[in-house]
Amino acid sequence: MLKPYTYDDIIHWRDSSTFETRAALAGVWWKDDFLGRALDTTVWWATNDTGAATEAVVADAPNGVYALALDATNEIQLAGIDFDDHRPFTLNQGLIFECRFRFTVLPTTGVTAYIGVCGDHNAAAGTVAESIWAKFSASGAMVLESDDTVNEQNDVASGVTLIANQWTILRIECEDETSVRFFADGVRKASATVFDMSQVAALQLQPVVRLGKEAATTGVGTLQIDYATCYQHRGAT
């Protein structure tokens, strides 16, 4: 059943059983369902690949699925997609990011995944200047992070631990840049933590999904993305 939900003057229609946002009355709406035969790297996405990491559309996957994979080669690897530092989404315009994903192979030791929005790319995730994302490591546990270059939250427990092949919908709501909210399958997580991103209210951001090992290791992992979406108010230009 679809239920309307209004926040910050954006009306959202969400499926009450799957927690997917089906539509929203927002000035700016972008979504990729990965339905094509290959990733669209001419308009939206760019890939950030290191070593033997691979990225590809999953053939004949229902609804369209894109996969990032690391193999057991003992080396630094990164499989990731973002907007190549083109940052069209604006923090204080009520930005919402949502992604449905799963790990078909959970990260093993030395492998970390990040899903959310960020500033400019860096191969070392910890040195990305601005970020709002969920982080996953070898335990399958989801922790939450935000960093606006002044205010920072790292490795905040969400209470969610994923198992292999478990589809999850992550939503990040930035209607209030002083208190960003994280949701997993419709349930707010880490509500006692203040994720303050207010250092630059009109901060420009890009979506990011990445899976990597930043030191040489034989760790592996496979992350699949069903869809990613960002929407917000249309602000002044």
Backbone torsions as a table, in degrees:
resi	resn	phi	psi	omega
1	MET	NA	134.8	176.7
2	LEU	-87.6	133.9	178.5
3	LYS	-123.2	129.5	176.2
4	PRO	-76.3	147.0	-178.0
5	TYR	-144.7	126.2	-177.7
6	THR	-112.8	127.9	175.5
7	TYR	-148.9	132.8	179.3
8	ASP	53.8	37.5	176.1
9	ASP	66.8	13.1	170.3
10	ILE	-105.0	127.6	176.7
11	ILE	-94.5	124.1	-179.4
12	HIS	-111.3	142.6	170.2
13	TRP	-112.9	117.4	-176.4
14	ARG	-122.0	143.2	177.1
15	ASP	-76.2	119.4	-174.9
16	SER	-71.4	-14.1	179.1
17	SER	-98.5	-35.1	-179.4
18	THR	-102.7	-16.8	179.7
19	PHE	74.2	10.3	178.2
20	GLU	-77.0	136.6	170.3
21	THR	-79.3	115.9	-177.2
22	ARG	-86.2	-33.5	-179.0
23	ALA	-162.9	160.8	176.4
24	ALA	-151.2	139.5	173.3
25	LEU	-84.8	85.6	-178.3
26	ALA	-128.5	150.7	-178.8
27	GLY	-64.1	-34.8	-178.8
28	VAL	-126.0	127.6	-179.4
29	TRP	-138.7	128.5	174.8
30	TRP	-133.6	140.0	176.8
31	LYS	-151.6	141.3	172.3
32	ASP	-124.1	121.7	178.1
33	ASP	-100.0	3.5	176.9
34	PHE	54.1	47.8	-177.0
35	LEU	-89.6	-14.7	-176.7
36	GLY	-77.7	177.1	179.3
37	ARG	-77.8	-15.9	179.2
38	ALA	-151.7	163.8	178.4
39	LEU	-66.5	137.9	177.0
40	ASP	-78.2	99.4	179.3
41	THR	-104.3	8.5	178.7
42	THR	-98.9	-24.1	-176.7
43	VAL	-114.0	-48.5	-172.4
44	TRP	-111.6	-73.5	-165.9
45	TRP	-81.3	155.5	164.6
46	ALA	-130.9	150.4	179.7
47	THR	-101.0	147.5	175.5
48	ASN	-123.9	94.1	-173.9
49	ASP	-111.9	138.6	175.2
50	THR	-134.2	136.8	176.0
51	GLY	66.5	-142.8	-174.6
52	ALA	-90.0	11.8	176.8
53	ALA	-60.5	148.1	-178.7
54	THR	-129.4	153.3	177.1
55	GLU	-140.4	137.7	179.9
56	ALA	-168.5	152.4	167.7
57	VAL	-66.8	135.7	178.6
58	VAL	-79.0	121.3	-175.2
59	ALA	-61.3	130.3	173.2
60	ASP	60.9	20.7	179.5
61	ALA	-72.3	129.5	176.9
62	PRO	-55.2	132.7	175.9
63	ASN	77.3	-8.2	-177.9
64	GLY	88.9	123.3	-177.8
65	VAL	-141.4	138.6	175.2
66	TYR	-117.6	137.5	-174.1
67	ALA	-120.3	138.9	171.7
68	LEU	-114.0	131.3	-175.0
69	ALA	-139.4	140.7	172.3
70	LEU	-113.9	143.5	178.2
71	ASP	-108.5	-176.0	-172.2
72	ALA	-85.8	8.3	175.6
73	THR	-58.7	132.0	-177.1
74	ASN	-78.7	85.1	-175.7
75	GLU	-162.8	168.6	169.5
76	ILE	-71.0	133.9	178.0
77	GLN	-140.2	148.7	173.1
78	LEU	-145.6	130.1	169.1
79	ALA	-122.5	117.6	-176.1
80	GLY	-157.0	154.5	175.1
81	ILE	-130.3	141.5	173.2
82	ASP	-155.0	-168.1	-178.1
83	PHE	-95.6	24.2	177.3
84	ASP	56.9	39.8	179.0
85	ASP	66.7	13.4	165.5
86	HIS	-82.8	118.9	-168.1
87	ARG	-120.9	82.3	-173.7
88	PRO	-88.9	-8.0	-176.2
89	PHE	-98.3	140.5	-168.8
90	THR	-118.1	125.4	-173.4
91	LEU	-52.1	-50.8	-172.1
92	ASN	-90.4	21.8	172.1
93	GLN	-106.8	30.1	177.6
94	GLY	71.1	32.3	-174.4
95	LEU	-59.0	134.5	171.8
96	ILE	-128.3	132.5	175.0
97	PHE	-114.8	139.1	177.6
98	GLU	-143.5	142.9	-179.1
99	CYS	-149.5	134.7	172.0
100	ARG	-103.8	127.8	-171.9
101	PHE	-151.4	167.1	170.9
102	ARG	-155.4	161.6	170.4
103	PHE	-104.3	114.4	172.5
104	THR	-78.9	-25.6	168.0
105	VAL	-128.4	114.0	-179.3
106	LEU	-62.9	147.4	176.0
107	PRO	-57.1	137.7	173.4
108	THR	-102.5	-174.7	-173.1
109	THR	-54.6	130.3	178.2
110	GLY	89.5	-0.9	-178.4
111	VAL	-109.4	135.4	-179.1
112	THR	-137.0	140.1	176.9
113	ALA	-117.0	149.7	177.3
114	TYR	-135.3	135.2	179.2
115	ILE	-137.3	124.5	179.2
116	GLY	162.4	-137.7	177.7
117	VAL	-130.8	154.5	-176.3
118	CYS	-158.3	175.4	171.2
119	GLY	-83.6	-142.9	-176.7
120	ASP	-67.9	146.1	-178.7
121	HIS	-65.7	145.7	166.1
122	ASN	-143.7	141.3	-179.3
123	ALA	-61.2	-30.7	174.6
124	ALA	-92.2	108.4	-173.6
125	ALA	-58.3	-34.5	-178.1
126	GLY	-67.5	-15.0	179.8
127	THR	-103.0	4.7	171.2
128	VAL	-64.2	126.0	-169.2
129	ALA	-65.6	-44.3	-178.5
130	GLU	-127.2	136.2	-178.4
131	SER	-159.6	147.3	169.1
132	ILE	-138.0	107.0	-173.2
133	TRP	-157.6	164.8	169.0
134	ALA	-97.0	144.3	-175.7
135	LYS	-124.0	140.1	-177.9
136	PHE	-132.3	136.7	177.6
137	SER	-131.0	-160.1	-166.3
138	ALA	-62.1	-25.1	-178.6
139	SER	-77.0	-13.6	-172.3
140	GLY	83.3	-2.7	179.9
141	ALA	-71.8	140.3	176.0
142	MET	-97.9	122.8	172.1
143	VAL	-116.4	158.3	-172.0
144	LEU	-117.0	142.0	-176.8
145	GLU	-140.6	148.8	170.9
146	SER	-147.3	148.7	-178.3
147	ASP	-155.7	118.3	177.2
148	ASP	-112.1	20.6	-178.6
149	THR	83.0	-13.8	175.3
150	VAL	-121.5	-56.6	176.9
151	ASN	-88.6	135.4	-175.1
152	GLU	-147.0	135.8	172.3
153	GLN	-127.6	128.9	-177.6
154	ASN	-124.3	138.0	170.3
155	ASP	53.2	44.9	178.2
156	VAL	-80.6	123.3	-176.5
157	ALA	-62.6	138.6	178.2
158	SER	-104.0	-17.0	-174.2
159	GLY	82.6	4.0	-179.0
160	VAL	-107.2	128.3	172.0
161	THR	-126.8	119.4	-175.4
162	LEU	-85.5	153.1	170.7
163	ILE	-115.0	165.4	-178.4
164	ALA	-59.6	137.5	176.1
165	ASN	71.1	14.8	178.0
166	GLN	-89.9	108.5	176.7
167	TRP	-68.9	137.1	-179.1
168	THR	-137.9	142.8	174.7
169	ILE	-108.7	115.4	175.7
170	LEU	-96.8	131.3	174.7
171	ARG	-129.2	135.1	177.4
172	ILE	-120.3	121.0	-176.7
173	GLU	-110.1	122.6	-177.0
174	CYS	-114.8	29.6	179.8
175	GLU	-59.2	-33.3	175.4
176	ASP	-117.2	106.6	-174.6
177	GLU	-67.7	-15.5	176.4
178	THR	-83.2	-9.6	-177.7
179	SER	-154.1	75.8	179.1
180	VAL	-67.1	143.4	-176.9
181	ARG	-117.3	141.0	178.0
182	PHE	-113.6	139.5	177.2
183	PHE	-132.3	142.6	171.2
184	ALA	-125.9	120.2	-177.3
185	ASP	49.7	45.1	173.5
186	GLY	82.5	-2.6	-177.6
187	VAL	-109.5	127.0	179.6
188	ARG	-67.0	139.9	-178.2
189	LYS	-118.2	148.6	177.3
190	ALA	52.6	44.7	-176.3
191	SER	-66.3	-19.9	179.5
192	ALA	-80.9	-9.1	-179.6
193	THR	-98.6	136.2	176.6
194	VAL	-93.1	114.2	176.6
195	PHE	-97.5	88.4	-173.9
196	ASP	-89.8	118.5	178.9
197	MET	-118.1	29.6	-167.7
198	SER	-87.4	1.3	-177.2
199	GLN	-56.6	-42.4	174.6
200	VAL	-127.3	98.3	-172.4
201	ALA	-58.2	-38.8	-177.4
202	ALA	-96.8	33.2	-179.9
203	LEU	-57.4	132.0	176.8
204	GLN	-89.7	137.6	-173.0
205	LEU	-135.8	162.7	176.5
206	GLN	-131.7	150.6	174.3
207	PRO	-72.5	150.8	-179.8
208	VAL	-148.3	138.1	168.9
209	VAL	-135.1	123.2	-176.0
210	ARG	-146.7	148.5	-179.8
211	LEU	-137.5	123.0	-174.3
212	GLY	-157.5	168.6	169.0
213	LYS	-129.0	121.1	-171.3
214	GLU	-89.8	-5.4	171.9
215	ALA	-131.3	154.6	-178.8
216	ALA	-61.6	123.4	179.4
217	THR	-159.7	164.2	179.0
218	THR	-93.6	13.4	179.9
219	GLY	-59.9	153.5	-178.9
220	VAL	-133.2	170.8	175.3
221	GLY	174.9	150.9	174.6
222	THR	-136.6	123.4	-179.0
223	LEU	-115.0	126.1	177.9
224	GLN	-112.2	139.2	-179.3
225	ILE	-116.8	125.1	177.4
226	ASP	-85.7	-46.2	175.1
227	TYR	-156.9	159.7	171.8
228	ALA	-138.5	141.9	-179.8
229	THR	-145.5	148.5	170.8
230	CYS	-134.4	137.9	173.1
231	TYR	-148.1	158.7	-172.3
232	GLN	-167.7	173.6	171.3
233	HIS	-69.4	155.0	172.6
234	ARG	-87.9	109.5	-177.2
235	GLY	-91.9	178.1	177.1
236	ALA	-69.1	146.9	177.2
237	THR	-119.2	NA	NA
